[in-house]
């Protein structure tokens, strides 16, 4: 019988959510610090997203999807495109929640993440950014 830990470690969903949790922690820590320091909500959220995004990309590439078959630049370009659109949507929802509904920054950012970032990023990263390769696919030479 396979232990729960072994089953979870084989699951791209679990590994992706774990990498996302670390990136999200950094995202919200930086965003909160910026907002607490007086930065407008939109820019605070963007600063957090950029910080979390950089860490998230490498965590997803090397831990969640172990993707060394696609070029670093190709994966990064797709990641930036997908997560750029996602960040704009998340930022707008955070603005509506904080500036429109009066929610504290961290609450607005976390709710926006749960509504927008988690589902969109999970699916987009698996199928568009780090697509699963067939077993017989050759590793491209000099892909990094």
N, C-alpha and C positions, 0 to 999 in steps of 0.2 A: 504494500500500500504506500502510495506517495504521500509524503507529509505535506501539510498545508504550505509550509515555507517553500518547498520545492515547486509546488504547483503555482504559487504566486510568482516565484522568480522566473518561471517560464512564460508568464502571461505578459504580453506587450502592453495590455491595458494597465495592469498593476505597475509595471516599470514606468510607463508613461505618466501615470498619475503621481507616482513617487517623485519623478524628475520635476513634474509640474508643481508639486507641493514645495519643493526646495526653491524653484524659480519664483513661485508665488510669494513665499516668505520674503525673499529679497525684494521683489516687486513692491509689496505692500510696506515693507520697512522703509525703503527709499521714498516711496510716494508719501507715506505718513510724515516722514521727517521733512520733506519738502513742503507739504501742506501746513504742517505745524509751524514751519519757518515763515509762512506767509505767502508762499507761491500759489498762484491761481490753480484751481482744481485740475483743469485740463493739462497744465504743464507738469504738475506734481504727478498726475497719473502717467503722463508720457515718460517722465524721468524714471519712474518705477518700472514701466513696461520695458524700456530699453535695457535697464540693468538686469531685470529678470529674464528678458529675452536672450541676452548673450549667454547667460549661465544655462538657461533652458535649452538652447540650441545644442550646446556641447553635451549636456546631460542626455538629451534625447538621442543624439547621434551616436554617442559612445556607450550609453547604458541601456536605454529603453529599446532602441531598434538595432543597435550594433551594426550601423550602416557604414561600411567601408568600401562598398562597391560603386557608389555614386560619388562624383567629384564633390569636394568640399564646397567649391564655389557654386555648383549647381544646387546642392542641398540648401546652402545659405541663401541663395536668391529666392528659392521657393519658400523657405521659412520666413524670410523678410516680407515677401508679398502676402502670404497667408496671415502672418501675425501682425503685419501693418494694418490690414483691413480689420482684423479682430480687435486690435488696440484702439482704432478709431471708434468702433462700435462700443467697446467697453468704456472708453472715455466718455462718450456721449451719454451712456446709461448712468455712469457715475455722476456726471454733471447734473442730469435730471434728478437723480436721487439726493445729491448733496445740496445743490443750489436751488432746485425746484421744490423738493419735498422736505428739505432741512435735515436730512440724515447726516450723522457725523461722517467725515471722510472715510475712515476705515470700514464702516458699515456699508457705505455706498460702493466702495471699491470691491469689497468681498461679495456683495450681492451681485454686482455687475459681472464679476468673474464667474460666479456660479451660473448666472443666466446666459452669458455670452461666451466667455473664454473657454471654460471647461469642455462643453460639448463640441464647439466648433474646432478648437485646437486638437482635441483627441482624434476626431475623425480626419481632419485635414492633414495632420502630421503623419498619420498611418498611411493614408492612401495617396496623398499628393506630394508631401515633402520627403518622406522616407518610405517609398513603396517597397513592398515585399518582393524580393527577387526570386525567380524560379531557381531551384536547386542547381540546375545545369548552367546557369548564367556565369560567364567568365568575369573575373574581376578586371575592369579596364586598366591597362597599363598607365602608370603615372597619373592616376585619377586625383591625386591630392595635389 
